[in-house]
């Protein structure tokens, strides 16, 4: 049994900051939460005094690419061994964990390395955050991500492709509804998998109780995916008023990945990203911000994801997504809720993580400052606890630490 006391608690369920709090952890789960005046003198003597610090649930990142190195022009990785993919991914996952992220969703795997990596973490062979994988993303022939995704065309093939991923034991299914922004040769408005194909995939996933997510930039592709029953729209760059209305009707979530542009514009221009890609990204960013703010105001469920692993999009930079939202005028506490319990709901794991609640996993972080007062407090995580155990990870980074 471990006792932590004398801290400010960010309660993402009651939506408040509670001073002079305590929690008791036993066998990796939260046993009790309360006010420290209720603790006995002996309990305090045996506990850990966190005076002046803030304790909150571990952060979520619902959109990452753990097997991707965040540089401009990575070498072709399709010829590398499965083991090397897994080791690279483990390095990146530990960067997430050290930066306070205790749950991630990986949006594209390679050579089945991600499934074995997930299993090694679950079994305690390796140290990493809670790691959900989709296996290979599903795309049309020649569609977005086709260099690593599973190509499929038509309802029959799409059903089979979904079943293949489910057979591998994935946690959710991802589809490509449109072209991409970072791919210079692609049109981000182009419809890739259509509504009927996506619907077939979603039906198969939901049979097994699995969530689904859609890469979608263009307005038509976004609405196709929503009508097909997709659970979350990733990016949603050209989300329009009709799309927002559909999201509310279908209870579809949005993971906007705003951090992509921060890293791209800060580091990409001087480090080899093509002018065409930068120009397309700038054009898209304006529309994305407008649609995101409208969706937020309308009450669309929003989660935190960064697309970590894209060019210069560091695996330890999840805090940028939180900061970006606050800089757009959103309330700090609301953004913290989006990045914890709300993201847990989007991923379908709110029953066992996402808040400091008795019975849930003891996944929490300790901060030197209160992020409700200054969201940049998330840049400096003092302590990370996973299943009640203090996480200790050496400094391993592929990139210099970013400002």
N, C-alpha and C positions, 0 to 999 in steps of 0.2 A: 504493500500500500504506500502511495505517495501523496503528500499534501502540499499544495501550493497556495499561498495566501498573500494578502496585502498588495493587491494589484487592482487595476481598473479593467473590468470585463466588458468586451463588446458583445452584447447579447443580440444576435442577428434574428432571433425569433421575436423577442419583445421590442426590438428596434430601439435599444437604449444602451447607455454607457453606465455601468454600475461600479461605483468605487468601493474600496475595502472588501473585495470579493475573495472567495476561496474555491478551489475545486479539490476533490479527492479522486485519485485514479487507482484502480485495482485491476490487475490482470488485463492491462491494455485498454480498459474502458473507463469512461467517466462514471464514477459511483455517486458523487454528490456535488452540488453547486450551491453556494450560498454566501451569506455575509460573514466576514471573519469574526465578528463578535460572538458568533455561535460556536466557534472552536474553543476547546479547552486549552489551558496553558500547556499541557503536555503535548497536545496535537501540534501547537505552534512550535514547540521546542524540537519536535521531530520533523517539522515541515520545512519547506523552502520559502524564504521570505523574498518576494518579488517587489519590494518597495519601489515606488515610482515608475513601475513598468506597466505595460498594457498587454493583456492576454486576449487572443481571439482565435477563432477556428483557422485551421490551415487554409491557405488559398487554393483556388481551383484554376486550372487552365484547360479549357475544353477543346482547344484546337492547336495541336502541335504536330511537328514532324521529327520525332526523336532520332530517327536514323539519318537525318540530313544535317550536314555541316553548314552553318550559316555564313557562307562566303559567296562572292558574286558568281563565279564560274566553277562550281565543284567538279572534280574529275568524274568521269563515268564510273558509277559505282555498281553497275549491274553485273560486273565480272568479279566482284569481290566475294570472298567466302562468307557464308552465313555467319560464322563465328565473329568475323571482323565487323559485320553490321551490328551484331548484338553488343559487342564491346563498345562500339561508338555510341550506340543508343544508351547503354548503361551510363557512360560518362555524361551524356546530356541529361539523362533523367536525374542524376545526382546533382547536377547544377540546379534543376528545378527545385529539388528537395531542399538544398542548402539555402535557396532564396525564399523559402517559406511556402512553396507549393507542395501540397500533400496529395493532390489528385490531378491527373492529366488524362486527356483523351488523345490518342495518336491517330491522325487522319490519313495515314497511308503507310503500309508496311512493304517489306521487300524480302523475298525468298523465305517467308515464314519466320524470319528472325525475330520479329516482334512478338509472336506468340510464345516462343521459347523464352524470350526475355521476360515477358509478363509472368510466365509460370515460375521462372527462377526467383522473381521478386516475391510472388505469393507464397512460395515454399520456403522463403528465408535464405535461399542460397546466395542472393544478391540483395544489396540495399538500394531501395528506390521508393518513389511515391506510389500510391495506388495508381495502377497503370492500366487503362482501358484501351483496347485496340480494335480497329475495324478490319484488320487484314488488308487486302488490296481494295482500294477504291474501285467503284464500278463506273465505266465510261463507255461511250460508243466507240466503234472502230475509228481510230485516229482522233479521238476526242481528247479533252483536257486530261493531262496526266497519263496518257496512254503508254508512255515509256515504262511506267511501273505499275499502272492500274490493270485491272482485268477488263478487257474489251468484251462488250456484249451488245447485240442488236436484236430488237424485237422482243416480244413478251416472253416467248419460250426461253430464249437465251438468257434474258435478264433474270428470270426465275432460277434457272440453273446456276448462274453466276452467284446469285445471292445464297443459294443452298450450298455451294462450294465453300463460301466464306463461313457460313454457319457450321458446316462440318468441321472446319478448322478450329472451331471453338472461339470465335470472335465475340466481343462484347457488344458491338453495334455494327451497323452497316452504313457506309458512306457512298453517295452517288454524285456524279458530275452532271449538273443540270445545264451548265453554260460553259462557254469558253473562259479563259483566264485573263488576268490583267498583266501579270509578270511575264507571260509568254508573248514575246513580240509578234509572233506570227498568228496569234489567235485574236478573234473578235470576242470581247467580253459579253457582248449582247447576244451572240449566237446561241441558239438552243441546241443542246447536245442530246442527252437522253430526254425523250419527250414524256408527256404526262402519263400515258399508258404504260410505258416501260418503267418509269419510276414507281407507279402504283403497284405493278407486279412485284417489284423488289421490296417495297414497303410491306406488302401483304405477307411475303415470306418471312421477313424479319419479325413482324408483329406476331406471327404464329408462335414464335419461340420466345416471346416477351422481350425482344431486343429493340432498342431505340434506333432511329435512323437520322442521318444528317445529310444535307445537300450543299455542295459547293455551288453557289449561285450568285452571279453578279447582275446580269441583265434582268429587266423587269418581267419579261415574258417567262423566262426560265424560272424565276423565283415563284411566280404564280402557278406555273405548272407543278412545281414541287409541292407547294402548299396544298393545292387541290388533290394531289396524289396521296396526301396523308403524311408527308414528311414531318418528323418531330422538331427539327431545328434547321434554320437557314444559316449557312456559314457565309460571312461577308455581307451579302445583301446590299451590294453597292448602289444599285439603281432601284431600290425599293420605293414604290410609289404609293399613292393614297389607296388605290384599289388593293394592292398587295398587303398593306397594313390592315385594311378591313378584313381581308381573308385570314390573316394571321390571328386576329382576334377571334374570328368565327371558328377556326380550326384549332385554336390553342397551340399555335406554332411558335416556337422560341426563335430568338435572334442572337447569334454570336458574331458581332461585327468585325472583330480583329483589326481595330484601329491602329494598333502598334506597328503594323506592317509599314505604313507610310512614315511613321516617325523614324524608324531605323533606315528605311530606304532613302529618304531625303537627306538624313544626317550623314550617312556613310556611303551610300551607293554611288552618287554622282562622281565622287573623286576616287572611287575604287572599282571602276570597270563595268558598272551596270549601264546598259545601252541607253542612249538619249531617247530612243523610241519607247522603251519601257518606262522611263521616268515621266515622259510626256503623257503617256496613257494613264499612269498612276495619278498624276496631278489632276487630270481631267475627271478621273473617277472619284477622287477624294472628296471633291466639292459636293457631288451628288450623294455620296455615301453619308457624309455628315448630316446633310439635310434630311435624308430618309431615316437615319438612326434617331435623330432628335425627335422627329415626328412619331416614330414608333414608340420611343420611350414615353413621350407625353400621352400617347394613346393607351398606354398600359400593356404593351407587348412584353412578354417575359424575355429578359435580356441576361445573357451569361457572359463570362469573361473568357476570352481566348485570344492568343496573339499571333497564331500561324508561325510560331517559333521554328527556326530552321530554314526559313526563306532568307534571301540575301541580307546579311548583316543583322538579322533578327535573332538576337542572342537568346539562348536557352535559359539564361538567368535574368531575363528582362521582363518578366510578367508584370512587375510594378508599373511599367509604362502604360499598359492598358488602363489600369485604375487612374493613373495621373491624367491620361488623355481624356477620359470621360469627365473628370472633375474640371479640367480646363475648358471643356465645352459647356460648363455651367451646371453640371449635375451635383447633387448633394453628396458629400463624402460618405455618410452612413449608408445612403441608398446604394452607392457604388460598391461598398464593402459587402452589403447584403447580396448584390448581384454576383459578386465573386466568391461567395461562400454558399449559403443555403439555397439561393436561387439556382446557381450553377449545379448544385447537388440534385435539385429537382429536375433540371433539364437532362442530366445524365441518368436519372432514375435511381440515385443512391442516397436520397435524403433520409431513408430509414436508419442508416448506420453512420452517416458522417455529414459534415456541413455546418454543424452548430455545436456549441458547448452545452450538451444536453445529457442528463444521466442515461446510461445505456448505450450511448454511441461510442465509437472508437475515439480514443484520446489522441486525436490529431489536432495539434494546436501550435501556435507560434507566440513568442514573447517579443515585444517591441520596446525599445527605449522611449519612444514617444507615442502619443495618441494619434493615429491616422485620421480620426474624425476631425481633429484640429488642423492637421497638416498631412495630407495624403502621401506626401513624399517620405513619411516615416516608414513606408513599406520598402524603401530602398535599403534600409539597414535593419535586417532581422537579427535579433540578439540570440534567440534560441528557437530550435524547431523540435517538436516532439511528435513522434510517429508511434502509434499504439502505446503511448505512455512512456516511450524511451527517448532520451535525448539523442538527437542525430548529430554525429560527428563525422564530417567529410573534409578531406584535405582539399586545398585549392587546386582545381584542374579546370582550365579554361582554354578553349581554342582561340579566343579573341581577347584582346585587352578589355578590361572592365570598361563599360560604356558610361558616359555621364548621364 
